[in-house]
Amino acid sequence: MNIQWKGVMPAITTQFTENDELDLELFKVNVQAQLDAGIHGLVLGGTLGEASTLSIDELRLLTRVTVEFVDGKVPVVMNIAAQTTKEAIELARIAEEDGASGIMILPPMRYSATDEEMVTYFKAVAKSTTLPIMIYNNPIDYKLFVTLDMFEALIDTCSNIQAVKESTRDTTNVIRIKNRFGDRLAVLCGVDTLAFESLCLGADGWVAGLVDAFPAETVAIYELTKVGRYQEALNIYRWFMPLLELDIHPKLVQYIKMASVYTKIGSEYVRAPRLVLEGEERARIISIIEEGLKTRPTLPEYKNLSALV
């Protein structure tokens, strides 16, 4: 299906059973909650999806199950985090074969590539596939920064490179990208705690994390902001902030999964080497979640507002 790089796209969690098997039924519960809330796409196989712990067979199964389950309602985007160009090209081929609508690509993993090497890498993958592509720009976590000049070189020759997941933590980069490329390069915020600001500055969407536990509130912020109802969106965002801060911690997977337990759309089970939360840390995270639930706002009617303007 065609993909529009806008709206809320959950970086969806992978659900496991207590015995460390894929829990596809609970996974579908979470995806259905996302669809019911009005999300605009799904991103599989990212950090929150614990992709680094999954086998190729498991990744492919998740893609196929998701594509079948959403049945064309929203696009399904597969993340590629590869160590070699050859591996990335193969993963792009697999994503296309399994029915993904697009791919998100990280820079080469475990190697501090030069700018030239990164551009060459992205071009090679883009030219190997017909799928539309979002580049994941996250120099904080991955130590590699895709500059505006690099994007210029990429989009000049690769028409299927269409979007960037903007996770530099510098909201002014949204403006720089839009000033330089206009609508040629869509910008999706990749940091939960900067989402409202990024949307106000012109970001097209939000690849979200806490949406895995609170889908309606996440989509409401996007929809209200996009139609200029800023104060209503800001009120929700202020309530949401202590929860959104769970997304910017090394244990974001465990924290967000714990939140989804309390909203009854996920489990806390993670795959080793990750461990479920224990002790004081567990109590602290639960207290944040419980406080959020106790003060959870009543949402205005928000669905599809942006589609009307």
Order of alpha helices (4+ residues) and beta strands (2+ residues): beta-alpha-beta-alpha-beta-alpha-beta-alpha-beta-alpha-alpha-beta-alpha-beta-alpha-beta-alpha-alpha-alpha-alpha
